[in-house]
């Protein structure tokens, strides 16, 4: 495997499951991840979301970094470039299914810094109850129109605009336009 290859998460999950003498069905029940999804992950047919990775690592009693470490990387010559292919980028969906957030940031920074490529269909709504105290979001609109609400404030963004707002209170991002909107979002937690 080349030094800059992403970790083979599916192989590692299968290996850990086998070491713990668990069947697919048993791990599925423990993690609340469907048996078919586990099978696809283990065969390298799909990449798990951050939420699925979290559920699996908790069930297997390992740290998430254990899955993401690429033990084939040479310690003598560490890679200077990490290459994550488009199909390997985890994605999460909003409750209404109209907003997709591709997770662009590395897993080891998730407690402090997260960044996303957001695509929201017309009429889509991304609601949040609020994050940890002091969290700020920075949303830059690339295409379309978005409205950001935070408490009493409500602003409309046009392409190129950036909204910076407190995200430790309930806040909402809505596509009020008639076509999809695309934005970059950075979440900073103190």
N, C-alpha and C positions, 0 to 999 in steps of 0.2 A: 504494500500500500504506500503511495507517495506520502512524503512528509506533510503536505498541506491538505491531505484528504480529511474530510469530516469524520468524527468517530462513528463506528458501526454500532449505533445504539441498539438496533434490533438483535444483533448477535450477542451483545452484552446482556440484554434482558433475557434472552433464551438461555444463555450460559448460567446466569444467576438463578433463574427459575429452576433449571435442572439441578444445580448444586443444592438448592433447598428442597429438591424432590417434590416440586409443585407441578400440577398439570395446568394447561391453559385455563381450564374451567375454574380451578382453585384460585389462580392469580386474578382471574377476571372477577370472581366474587369478592376477593380481598380488596381489590383496588377500585371496584365499580367501573372498570373499563371493559367494554364488551369483548367476548372471546374472539369474535371476528376481527375487531380492531387490533387486539394483541397479536393475532396470527399475522395480520398484514404488517405490523411493525416489525415482528421477528423476522419476516421474510424480506424486509427492506422495501415493501411495496408502498408504504406511506410513512410519513414522519409525524411523530406525536407532537401535540401542542404542549405548551408549558404546563398547563393544568394536568394533562395526562401523564407527563413526565413526573410531576410532583406526586400524583396518586401512586404511580408505580414505585417510585423510590421510597415512599413512605411504607408501602406494603412489603417491599423487599428489604426494608430497614437499612438503606444505604443513603449516602449523600448524593445529591443530584450531580455533583462534580465527578463522582465515580463513573457515571455513565458518559460524561462528556469528555473525560480525559482520553486522549488518543495515545495509548501506550506504545504504538508503533513509531511515534515521532522520536527522532534521534535526539538524545540529550546533548550530544556533542555539537550538533548543528541544528539548533531549533529553527523552525520555519519563521520567516519574517512576515509571511503573508498567510492569513487564514482565508480560505475560499469557501464560502457557503453558497451553493447553487440555489437558484430561485425556487426549485421544487423542495428544497430542504429547509426553507424559511418557515418557521411555525406561524400559524395564523389563528386568530380567535375571532369569533363572531359576536355581534351585539345580540341582545335578547330578541329584537324584532327580525333578526336575520338580514337586515339591510345594510349593515356596516361590517366590513372586514378590516381587521387590524393585523398587518404583517409585523411580527416582532423582529426588529432589525438589530436591537442591542444584544450583546453577549450575555449569557446566563449569569456570569459571575458579577455583573454590575446591577442585576435586577433590583436589589434592595435599595440602591441609591439613584440609579439613572436607567430609565427605560426610553426607547424610542421606537416609533411605529410609522409605517406607511399606511395611511387610512384611505379606504375607498368606501364612500357611502352613497347608496342609491337615493334617488329623489324620494322625499318623504321619510327617510331614515332618521332614527333617533338613537343616540348613545347617551344613556343615563348613568350617572355615578352618584352613590350616596356620600362620597367624600373619602379621601385617602388619609394617610397618617398626617398628624398635625404638622403644619409648615410646608406641605407638599404644594408645588407649583407645576402647572402645565403650560407648555408653550406650543401653540398650534399655528402652523403656517399653511395657508390655503394655496394650493397649486392650481387647481381647476375647479370651476363651479362656484356655488355659493353655500356658505354655512352660517348658521346663527349659533352663538355661544351665550348661554345663560348661566349666571353664577349669582345666587341670591337675587337681589333686585336688578342687577345689571343684565342687559341683553344687548349684544352687539352683532352686527352683520358683517361678515368678512367677504372681500372680493379677492380674486387671485393676486397673490403677492403680499396680502395682509398677514400680519401675525397678531394673535391674541395671547397675552400672558395673564394668567389669572390664578387665584388661590384655588386649589383643588382639594382642600381639606374640609370643604363644605359641599352639599349637594350641587351638582353642576350638570349641564346638558349641552350636547352638541347636536344640532339638527340640520339636515339638508332641506332648506326651504325652497330650493330651486326645482327646475323641471328636468334636470339631467344629473348624472352622477357627479359627485364632488371628490376631489383627491387632495389629501393634506399630509403633512408630516407633523407628528406630535412627539414632544419630548416631555417626560414626566420626571421631575427632580424631587427626591425625598431627602430631607435633611438628616 
